[in-house]
Amino acid sequence: MSTASNLIRSRRSHFPKEFSGQKLPDELIHLAMENADTAPSHKLTLPWRFAVFSGETLEKLCDAMLAWYDANTPAEAVNPDKRNKIAAYKQQLSHAIGVGLHLSSKVPAWEEEAALAMAVQNLWLTMDEDPHAAGYWSTGNGTGSDAMRAVCGWDETVLHRGWFFLGHVETKRTHSQRSPIAQRVHWVP
C-alpha cells in the first residue's frame, strides 16, 4: 500500500480528554496551516479562514468558551460535567484553531463547505508528521455564534464552523472499527 493510502487510513480523531497538555512545536502548526492552504477549491476561492490560538490567547479562548456556555445554557440545563470538560481545555490543549468559512458567491456554497472540509483534513493529515500530535474538529463550544466569530477576529462575512483542537497524545490510535465497505459503496452496472 502506498504512503498516501497508509496516511489516509491511519488518520484518527483524538478527543481533548486524551491530550496530555504538552505543547506541540509551533513549526508543526505552521506546516499544518501551509498544508491546509493547499486544499482544492473550485475557481480558487480559497474559502477557509483559520485563527490560531496558543499560550495566553488559548487561555482567553477557553475562558470565552466557558463564559459562552454559562451565558447560553439555561440554569436548569447546566451540566457540571460539560462545564468541567470545557474548563479542562486550558490544561489539555496545545493549540486551538478557529475554523471559518468565507463564501465567495462565485460557486455554490456546498462546494466551499467541501473545500473547507478538505483544508481541515489536511490539518489532520499533517499531524502525522509528529508521532504524538493529534487533532479533533469540534462543532460545539459556541460554534456559529457571533461571540466566537468575534473571538476569532472575523467580521460577519466569515461563518464560524468550529474548532480544531490540537494536542499531544502518548499513543495514537491508527485503526477504526468500520462495517464492510459494501454497505456504503456499490458499482453501477
C-alpha positions as CSV (number, residue, x, y, z in Angstrom):
1,M,0.0,0.0,0.0
2,S,1.2,3.5,-0.8
3,T,2.4,6.0,1.7
4,A,-0.7,8.2,0.9
5,S,-3.1,5.3,1.5
6,N,-1.4,4.4,4.8
7,L,-1.6,8.0,5.9
8,I,-5.3,8.3,4.9
9,R,-6.3,5.0,6.5
10,S,-4.4,5.7,9.8
11,R,-5.8,9.2,10.4
12,R,-7.9,9.2,13.6
13,S,-9.6,11.8,15.8
14,H,-8.4,12.1,19.4
15,F,-10.6,13.7,22.0
16,P,-9.3,16.6,24.0
17,K,-9.6,14.5,27.2
18,E,-6.8,12.3,25.7
19,F,-4.4,15.3,25.3
20,S,-1.6,15.5,27.9
21,G,-1.3,19.3,27.9
22,Q,2.3,19.1,26.5
23,K,2.8,21.7,23.8
24,L,3.3,20.7,20.1
25,P,6.0,22.5,18.2
26,D,4.8,25.8,16.6
27,E,6.7,24.6,13.5
28,L,4.3,21.7,13.1
29,I,1.3,24.1,13.4
30,H,2.8,26.4,10.8
31,L,3.3,23.4,8.5
32,A,-0.3,22.3,9.1
33,M,-1.5,25.8,8.2
34,E,0.5,25.7,5.0
35,N,-0.8,22.3,4.1
36,A,-4.4,23.3,4.9
37,D,-4.0,26.2,2.5
38,T,-3.2,23.8,-0.4
39,A,-6.7,22.2,-0.3
40,P,-8.5,22.2,-3.6
41,S,-11.2,24.9,-4.1
42,H,-13.3,25.5,-7.2
43,K,-12.3,28.7,-9.0
44,L,-9.6,29.1,-6.3
45,T,-12.0,30.8,-4.0
46,L,-9.9,29.6,-1.0
47,P,-12.9,29.9,1.3
48,W,-11.2,28.7,4.6
49,R,-10.2,31.1,7.3
50,F,-8.2,30.0,10.4
51,A,-7.5,31.7,13.6
52,V,-4.7,30.0,15.7
53,F,-4.7,30.2,19.5
54,S,-1.8,29.3,21.7
55,G,-0.4,30.4,25.1
56,E,-2.3,33.3,26.6
57,T,-4.7,33.6,23.6
58,L,-5.6,29.9,24.1
59,E,-6.4,30.6,27.8
60,K,-8.5,33.6,26.8
61,L,-10.3,31.4,24.2
62,C,-11.0,28.7,26.8
63,D,-12.4,31.4,29.2
64,A,-14.6,32.7,26.4
65,M,-15.9,29.2,25.6
66,L,-16.9,28.7,29.3
67,A,-18.4,32.1,29.5
68,W,-20.4,31.4,26.3
69,Y,-21.7,28.1,27.8
70,D,-22.7,29.8,31.0
71,A,-24.5,32.7,29.2
72,N,-26.3,30.4,26.7
73,T,-27.3,27.5,28.8
74,P,-30.5,27.8,30.9
75,A,-29.7,27.3,34.6
76,E,-31.7,24.1,34.8
77,A,-29.8,22.6,31.8
78,V,-26.3,23.4,33.1
79,N,-24.3,20.2,33.1
80,P,-21.4,20.2,35.6
81,D,-19.5,17.6,33.5
82,K,-19.8,19.7,30.4
83,R,-18.5,22.8,32.3
84,N,-15.6,20.7,33.7
85,K,-14.8,19.4,30.3
86,I,-14.6,23.0,28.9
87,A,-12.6,24.2,31.9
88,A,-10.1,21.4,31.4
89,Y,-9.2,22.6,27.9
90,K,-6.7,25.0,29.4
91,Q,-4.7,22.1,30.7
92,Q,-5.2,19.7,27.8
93,L,-4.9,21.6,24.6
94,S,-1.7,22.6,22.9
95,H,-3.3,24.9,20.3
96,A,-6.9,25.6,19.1
97,I,-7.7,26.7,15.6
98,G,-10.9,28.6,14.8
99,V,-12.3,27.2,11.6
100,G,-14.1,29.7,9.4
101,L,-15.8,29.9,6.0
102,H,-15.9,32.9,3.7
103,L,-18.4,32.4,0.9
104,S,-17.5,34.0,-2.4
105,S,-20.8,33.6,-4.3
106,K,-18.7,32.5,-7.3
107,V,-19.6,28.9,-6.7
108,P,-22.3,27.0,-4.8
109,A,-22.0,27.3,-1.1
110,W,-21.7,23.5,-0.7
111,E,-18.6,23.5,-2.8
112,E,-16.9,26.0,-0.5
113,E,-18.1,23.9,2.6
114,A,-16.4,20.9,0.9
115,A,-13.2,22.9,0.3
116,L,-13.2,23.9,3.9
117,A,-13.5,20.3,5.0
118,M,-10.6,19.3,2.7
119,A,-8.5,22.0,4.3
120,V,-9.3,20.6,7.8
121,Q,-8.5,17.1,6.6
122,N,-5.1,18.5,5.5
123,L,-4.6,19.7,9.1
124,W,-5.4,16.2,10.4
125,L,-3.1,14.5,7.9
126,T,-0.3,16.9,8.9
127,M,-0.5,15.7,12.5
128,D,1.1,12.5,11.2
129,E,4.4,14.5,10.9
130,D,4.7,14.1,14.7
131,P,4.3,10.8,16.5
132,H,2.4,12.4,19.3
133,A,0.4,15.2,17.6
134,A,-3.4,14.7,17.4
135,G,-6.4,16.7,16.5
136,Y,-10.2,16.9,16.9
137,W,-12.7,19.0,15.0
138,S,-15.4,20.2,17.4
139,T,-18.6,21.9,16.4
140,G,-19.6,22.7,19.9
141,N,-18.4,25.5,22.2
142,G,-20.3,28.3,20.7
143,T,-19.7,27.3,17.1
144,G,-21.6,29.6,14.8
145,S,-22.2,32.3,17.4
146,D,-21.3,36.0,16.9
147,A,-19.3,35.8,20.1
148,M,-17.0,33.0,18.9
149,R,-16.7,34.6,15.5
150,A,-15.5,37.8,17.2
151,V,-13.1,35.9,19.4
152,C,-11.5,34.7,16.1
153,G,-11.3,38.3,14.9
154,W,-13.6,37.7,12.0
155,D,-16.3,40.1,10.7
156,E,-19.8,39.0,9.6
157,T,-18.6,37.7,6.2
158,V,-16.9,34.7,7.9
159,L,-19.1,31.9,9.1
160,H,-17.7,30.1,12.2
161,R,-17.6,26.4,11.5
162,G,-16.0,25.1,14.7
163,W,-12.7,24.5,16.4
164,F,-9.8,22.2,15.5
165,F,-8.2,21.3,18.8
166,L,-4.6,20.1,18.8
167,G,-2.8,18.2,21.5
168,H,-0.1,15.8,22.5
169,V,-1.0,12.1,23.0
170,E,1.3,9.4,24.1
171,T,-0.1,6.7,21.8
172,K,-2.1,7.4,18.7
173,R,-4.9,5.1,17.5
174,T,-4.4,4.1,13.9
175,H,-7.3,1.7,13.3
176,S,-11.1,2.1,13.3
177,Q,-13.9,-0.3,13.5
178,R,-15.9,0.0,10.3
179,S,-18.6,-2.1,8.8
180,P,-17.9,-3.6,5.4
181,I,-17.4,-1.0,2.6
182,A,-20.1,-2.8,0.5
183,Q,-22.7,-1.3,2.9
184,R,-21.9,2.2,1.5
185,V,-20.5,1.6,-2.0
186,H,-21.9,-0.2,-5.0
187,W,-20.7,-0.4,-8.6
188,V,-23.4,0.7,-11.0
189,P,-23.9,-2.0,-13.7
